[in-house]
Amino acid sequence: MPRDYFGFSYVKRDAMNNTSSIAINNPADISVIVIYFLVVLAVGLWAMVRTNRATVGGFFLAGRSMVWWPIGASLFASNIGSGHFVGIAGTAAATGIATGGFEWNALIVVVLLGWLFVPIYIKAGVVTMPEYLKKRFGGQRIRIYLSVLSLFLYIFTKISADLFSGAIFINLALGLNIYLAVVALLVVTALYTVTGGLAAVIYTDTLQTIIMIVGSFILMGFAFNEVGGYENFQERYMNAIPSITGNISKSCYEPRQDSFHIFRDAITGDLPWPGLVFGLTIQALWYWCTDQVIVQRCLSGKNLSHVKGGCILCGYLKLVPMFIIVFPGMISRILYTDVVACVDPNECIKHCGTSVGCTNIAYPKLVVNLMPDGLRGLMLSVMLASLMSSLTSIFNSASTLFTMDIYTKIRPSASEKELMIIGRAFILVLIGVSIAWIPVVQSAQSGQLFDYIQAITGYLTPPVAAVFILGIFCKRVNESGAFYGLTIGLVIGLTRMIAEFVYGTGSCVEPSDCPTIICGVHYLYFAIILFVLSCIIILGVSLVTKPIPDKHLYRLCWSLRNSTEERVDLEKEDWVENVNNMEIEEPEEEPGFCKKTLECFCGLEQKKAPKLSKEEEAELQKKLTDTTEVPLWRNVVNINAILLLCVAVFFHGFYG
């Protein structure tokens, strides 16, 4: 049997590529898919025309004009990718509802995002998270480190997982060549991301969210109807045992006794409860409160109340994946036990082309076999929506990171138009890297996709979470402490990650031979250990080195968030708009029709704005960094935050 590396194997998915029949080949399904694409492109083009895309703030932050409902919908759509529909449903088919705890943990963390983290980011007046660290600590090495790490994680976890998941579904449903399907998706996705900026992404995300939820609830209804209701579902899942098992241990193919519990044994559980409560929260704090993809949506809000309202809406929406993804994934195991729950390597290769299991086809198989014509096309649109919404978010945020944190370091005198062009061009580079990564993604093994994503983030992100948390809430932390905490934490995380890559992650049938002292600690426990070590290093080094004076920290940390004194930046800005060039009156040739059309389409047409006085610039900056709220709406969002936390406690207790 081939060795698995983080869920990747050298076994090719020939069985999957040789689909015997095409499920979506009727006029009803095709019509729904075509209408879906036309509507999405129409919304993207509408947003493109409606918003100002010719400035950094307009392209990357949607002009800071977004209201609460598109912010909340975009937060949800950016998070729920096709990797969730395939990965979480597959993990649920294999192990039960505990994987839904990953979704419900966000109910608490989004409140921390809106009430603790975003106010600091807004007051700091930043566009990217590395930019915040540069203002907070000074120097360039931390900012470059975080930018490169974020781009690495985007490409090799988020983009790769979503492409792999989308490819599984499209191949199973349409019988298309995986490369052709993914390249087509990337082209359409990049089209309105490159042209429309963040506003187009947020508005299309809102549409995608509606499509995802409606379509998924319809499928959930069909699935529960097929198994005869919730009580029958519980009973039948515990008896969903494949008929061909060979001499393999029962623990590898029988449903877990704790399948319907989120909180599992601290030692023997596949997702131990201390790890789910504390380790997962550390990863969630990194993802929801410090990751560019998520925070960028919040920074686009027109005021803090709208940002908080968007976080609340996202929290309520995060309740539904348990019901529309986890439960259907488990029902798929009931209906197609020998396929989804296969354990014999030869049988698994026959069904899905992988040797360690076929749980990743649980959700796509349910859609293809259970949904009637027309609705099947709608569900394919749902999968396309989840894939495209995640990719657009990543493309836009990655281009923001590269443009504002890396390119401005190389070209500090770049014009605003040049940055707009570079930001769009970098999206095309990301597409090229994504296509080149498809062969590796195509070899990703079924049951380990979601664990692979979580494990990688657990190995690399706790030091980043530690730096942000201590940087915001402990003003004594300085650049030296933050840098050494990040560096040593990265070395420790890479040691675990490389060890697992070398030895392989193994499977129930063939466990990994990685030494227990290295790989024996659950990745959620490892995240806790790494986070604590990083905090100790950051605080220890900071306390023995020179502190940062308060004059450099006004409105950058929690204790000084309401200071009105002028902040002295530790570092000069890498890029400021070259106003002097705009003042020079030079005769310009009227551009030709083709050039004018292209610039209009890409939002690069240059419209000279009136020059602002220093007082007007100061007033504009004050408005952009204002976090005041109307008392009525502040009370409304605060009450909803308390309700959301109560709902989170109830659901954790009910399914715990």
Salt bridges, closest charged atoms under 4 A:
ASP29 OD2 - ARG376 NH1 3.10
GLU103 OE2 - HIS84 NE2 3.40
GLU103 OE1 - LYS318 NZ 2.35
ASP258 OD1 - ARG256 NE 2.85
ASP258 OD1 - ARG264 NE 3.79
ASP270 OD1 - ARG256 NE 3.49
ASP270 OD1 - ARG264 NH1 2.80
ASP291 OD2 - LYS158 NZ 2.80
GLU347 OE2 - LYS350 NZ 3.07
GLU347 OE1 - HIS351 NE2 3.60
ASP373 OD1 - ARG376 NH1 2.92
ASP405 OD1 - ARG143 NE 2.47
GLU418 OE1 - ARG411 NH2 2.73
GLU479 OE2 - ARG141 NE 2.59
GLU500 OE2 - ARG496 NE 2.92
ASP513 OD2 - ARG3 NH2 3.49
ASP550 OD2 - LYS475 NZ 3.15
ASP569 OD2 - LYS135 NZ 3.98
ASP569 OD1 - ARG567 NE 3.23
GLU573 OE2 - LYS135 NZ 3.03
ASP574 OD2 - LYS134 NZ 3.59
ASP574 OD2 - ARG143 NH1 2.76
GLU583 OE2 - LYS611 NZ 2.60
GLU590 OE2 - LYS596 NZ 2.89
GLU599 OE2 - LYS417 NZ 2.88
GLU629 OE2 - LYS308 NZ 2.94
